[in-house]
Amino acid sequence: MAISAKDVMELRKQTDCGMMECKKALTDANGDFAKAVELLRERGLATAAKKASRVAAEGMVYADYCPACKVGVVIEVNAETDFVAKNEKFVEFVKEAAKVIMQQNPADVEALMNCKMGEGTVDEALKQLILVIKENIKVRRFVRYEGPCAAYVHGGGTHAVLVNFETSDEVAAKPEFTAYGKDIAMQIAAANPTYLDEASVPAEVIDKEKEIMLVQMASDPKNANKPEAVKVKMIEGKLKKYYKENCLVDQEFVKDSDLSVAQYTAKVAKELGGDIKIVKFTRFQKGEGLEKRADDFAAEVASMVK
């Protein structure tokens, strides 16, 4: 199978490996990207790709929380150009859509389109916005949580995080809890955990990690001939590192490296005289998994001149 330079460049972007290593991995994997990444990891050339994807579509992500109704929402709305995210009417539509989700609790994006917004529906408001801005605009996804939440928006809408907690009304009402919630949301935005805790990691994911670790050991002359009991201990150590990197509560707290997120949570709970549990979270990155429209700007200008 012929491997294109574009495919090699894409794999290099996702894994930070050398061009020749990427080409060889793609060749060995018959062009299968996921298999190529796995081969590079087995060869010790790439680390686990957490949500590796091309992030290029425009628009914005947004998160909001209503303390009075105890409902939080995170939403992504996409457009064709980055100028749209700075348009007041576009931003107003995104924020209003978040409020609609809070209040009317639609099951999905299709249901959201039929929800009431102003004098019409969300779908009608969206179509009117498209007429004004003259770009294709789509509500891509949203998540809605009930209960105490923290919402955080970074970079004017490049990243948005919504975290759901379990705690008493008394604790949730304190400004210190609000500050704590923002810390956790910012942690998620910065460190990009894949899972909440060890129990959240699917068994098949752990099995695949162990399989890759065993292949790496077999390929390493220093470890290949070690007793199985030693290899098991080494794998346990590697898994602890995996949890620390990928599970939110096990991660090193970004504001205090002496604490894990779980320890920071316990510390704040004790100070506030109650219990705090992180239940779940959602992190949206603008355009995650979408491919940007490839415009030829020079050709566009040339066509305008003609």
C-alpha positions in Angstrom: 0.0 0.0 0.0 1.3 3.5 -1.0 1.8 5.8 2.0 1.4 9.5 1.1 3.6 12.2 2.6 0.4 13.8 3.9 -0.4 10.7 6.0 3.2 10.6 7.3 3.0 14.3 8.3 -0.3 13.7 10.1 1.0 10.8 12.1 4.1 12.8 13.0 1.8 15.7 14.2 -0.1 13.3 16.4 2.9 11.4 17.9 5.9 13.8 17.6 7.9 10.9 16.2 10.4 11.2 13.3 9.4 11.1 9.7 11.0 7.8 8.9 9.6 6.1 12.0 6.1 7.3 11.1 6.4 6.1 7.5 7.7 2.7 8.6 4.8 2.4 11.2 2.2 3.3 8.6 3.7 0.8 6.1 3.7 -1.9 8.7 0.1 -1.0 9.7 -1.0 -1.0 6.0 -2.1 2.7 6.4 -4.2 2.1 9.6 -3.5 5.2 11.8 -4.6 3.7 15.1 -2.5 0.6 14.5 0.5 2.8 13.5 0.2 4.8 16.7 0.1 1.5 18.6 3.2 0.2 16.8 5.1 3.4 17.6 4.1 3.1 21.3 5.2 -0.5 21.3 8.6 0.6 19.9 8.9 3.1 22.7 8.7 6.0 20.2 5.4 7.5 21.1 3.4 8.1 24.3 -0.3 7.5 24.7 -2.2 9.8 22.4 -5.0 11.3 24.6 -7.8 12.3 22.4 -5.4 12.8 19.5 -7.3 14.6 16.9 -7.1 17.5 14.4 -8.5 20.6 16.0 -9.2 23.1 13.3 -12.9 24.0 12.9 -14.0 27.5 13.9 -16.7 28.9 16.2 -16.6 28.7 20.0 -17.2 26.5 23.0 -19.0 27.9 26.1 -19.9 26.8 29.6 -22.2 28.3 32.2 -23.7 27.5 35.5 -26.8 28.8 37.3 -26.4 28.6 41.1 -30.1 29.4 41.6 -31.4 26.5 39.5 -28.3 24.3 40.0 -27.9 23.4 36.4 -24.7 23.7 34.3 -24.2 23.5 30.5 -21.3 23.2 28.1 -21.9 23.7 24.4 -20.1 23.9 21.1 -21.3 25.9 18.1 -19.2 25.8 14.9 -18.8 28.2 12.0 -16.6 28.5 9.0 -14.2 31.3 10.0 -12.5 32.5 13.2 -14.0 36.0 12.7 -17.4 34.7 13.7 -16.3 33.9 17.2 -15.8 37.6 17.7 -19.2 38.6 16.4 -21.5 39.8 19.1 -24.6 38.3 17.6 -22.9 34.9 17.3 -21.7 35.0 20.9 -25.1 36.1 22.1 -26.7 33.2 20.2 -24.3 30.7 21.9 -25.0 32.1 25.4 -28.8 32.1 24.8 -28.7 28.5 23.5 -26.9 27.5 26.7 -29.7 29.1 28.7 -32.3 27.3 26.7 -30.6 24.0 27.4 -30.6 24.8 31.1 -34.3 25.7 31.2 -35.9 23.3 28.7 -33.6 20.3 29.1 -33.6 19.0 25.4 -32.5 15.4 24.9 -30.1 16.2 22.0 -29.2 18.8 19.4 -32.2 17.9 17.2 -34.5 18.4 20.2 -32.7 21.7 21.0 -33.6 23.0 17.5 -37.3 22.7 18.4 -37.0 24.5 21.7 -38.4 28.0 22.2 -36.0 30.9 21.9 -37.4 34.4 22.0 -40.5 34.6 19.7 -39.6 31.5 17.7 -37.5 28.4 18.0 -33.7 27.8 18.3 -33.7 26.6 14.7 -35.4 29.8 13.4 -33.0 31.9 15.4 -30.0 30.0 14.0 -31.3 30.4 10.4 -31.7 34.2 11.0 -28.2 34.3 12.3 -26.9 32.5 9.2 -28.6 35.1 7.0 -27.0 38.0 9.0 -23.4 36.5 9.2 -23.5 34.7 5.9 -21.7 31.6 7.1 -22.8 28.1 7.8 -23.3 27.8 11.5 -24.1 24.5 13.4 -24.8 23.6 17.0 -22.5 20.6 17.3 -22.9 19.2 20.8 -23.8 20.0 24.4 -23.8 18.5 27.9 -26.1 19.4 30.8 -25.5 18.6 34.4 -27.8 19.0 37.4 -26.5 19.7 40.9 -23.5 21.9 42.1 -21.2 22.6 39.1 -18.3 24.8 38.1 -18.0 26.2 34.6 -14.9 27.6 33.0 -14.2 29.1 29.5 -10.7 29.6 28.3 -9.2 31.7 25.5 -12.5 33.4 24.6 -14.1 30.1 23.7 -11.3 27.7 22.6 -11.8 25.4 25.6 -14.8 25.0 27.9 -15.1 22.8 31.0 -18.1 21.8 33.1 -17.6 19.9 36.4 -20.3 18.3 38.5 -19.9 17.9 42.2 -21.7 16.2 45.1 -21.8 18.3 48.2 -24.3 19.9 50.7 -26.1 23.1 49.8 -24.3 24.8 52.7 -20.9 24.0 51.3 -21.9 24.8 47.7 -23.1 28.3 48.8 -19.7 29.3 50.1 -17.3 31.5 48.0 -14.5 29.2 48.9 -16.3 26.3 47.2 -16.8 28.5 44.1 -13.0 29.2 44.0 -12.3 25.5 44.5 -14.6 24.6 41.6 -12.9 27.0 39.3 -9.5 25.5 40.3 -10.8 22.0 39.3 -12.2 23.2 36.1 -9.0 25.0 35.2 -7.1 21.8 36.1 -9.2 19.9 33.6 -8.7 22.5 30.9 -4.9 22.5 31.4 -4.1 18.8 32.1 -6.8 17.3 29.9 -7.6 14.1 32.0 -9.3 11.3 30.1 -11.0 9.7 33.1 -12.3 10.8 36.5 -10.6 8.0 38.5 -9.1 4.5 38.2 -12.5 2.9 38.4 -13.6 4.9 35.3 -10.9 3.4 33.1 -12.4 0.6 31.0 -10.9 -2.8 31.5 -10.0 -3.1 27.8 -8.0 0.1 28.0 -5.9 -1.3 30.9 -5.5 -4.6 29.0 -4.2 -2.8 26.0 -1.8 -0.7 28.1 -0.4 -3.9 29.7 0.0 -5.5 26.3 2.0 -2.5 25.0 4.1 -2.5 28.2 4.9 -6.2 27.7 5.9 -5.7 24.1 8.1 -2.8 25.2 9.8 -5.0 27.8 10.4 -7.8 25.3 12.1 -5.3 23.0 14.4 -4.0 25.7 17.5 -6.1 26.3 17.6 -4.8 29.9 14.1 -6.1 30.7 13.5 -9.0 28.3 15.0 -11.7 30.5 13.8 -10.5 33.9 11.6 -12.9 35.9 7.8 -12.6 35.4 7.3 -11.5 39.0 9.6 -8.5 38.4 7.8 -7.7 35.1 4.5 -7.7 37.0 5.9 -5.2 39.5 7.2 -3.0 36.7 3.8 -3.0 35.0 2.1 -2.1 38.3 4.5 0.9 38.6 3.8 1.9 35.0 0.1 1.7 35.5 0.3 4.0 38.5 2.1 6.5 36.3 -0.7 6.0 33.7 -3.4 6.7 36.3 -1.5 9.8 37.5 -1.4 11.2 34.0 -4.9 10.2 32.8 -7.2 10.2 35.9 -8.3 13.6 37.2 -8.3 12.7 40.9 -4.8 11.2 40.7 -3.2 14.1 38.8 -0.8 16.4 40.4 -2.7 19.6 41.3 -1.4 22.3 38.9 -1.4 25.0 41.7 0.4 22.9 44.3 2.6 20.0 43.1 2.7 18.6 46.6 -0.9 17.6 46.3 -3.0 15.4 44.0 -6.4 16.7 43.0 -8.0 14.1 45.4 -5.8 15.5 48.3 -6.7 19.1 47.4 -10.4 18.2 47.3 -10.2 16.5 50.8 -8.3 19.6 52.1 -10.9 22.0 50.9 -13.8 19.8 52.2 -12.2 19.7 55.6 -11.8 23.5 55.7 -15.4 24.0 54.7 -16.7 21.5 57.2 -18.3 19.1 54.8 -17.8 16.5 52.0 -17.0 17.2 48.4 -17.0 14.6 45.6 -16.2 15.2 42.0 -18.9 13.3 40.1 -18.1 13.9 36.4 -16.8 16.4 34.0 -16.9 17.4 30.3 -14.1 19.2 28.5 -14.9 20.6 25.0 -12.1 21.9 22.8 -13.2 24.0 19.8 -13.3 21.9 16.7 -12.0 18.8 18.4 -12.2 15.9 15.8 -13.3 18.2 13.0 -11.2 19.0 9.9 -10.9 22.6 8.9 -12.0 23.7 5.4 -8.8 24.0 3.3 -9.2 27.3 1.5 -6.6 28.4 -1.1 -6.4 32.1 -0.2 -4.2 32.9 -3.3 -6.7 31.3 -5.6 -9.6 33.1 -3.9 -7.9 36.5 -4.4 -7.0 35.6 -8.0 -10.6 34.7 -8.8 -11.8 38.1 -7.3 -9.3 40.0 -9.4 -10.6 38.2 -12.5 
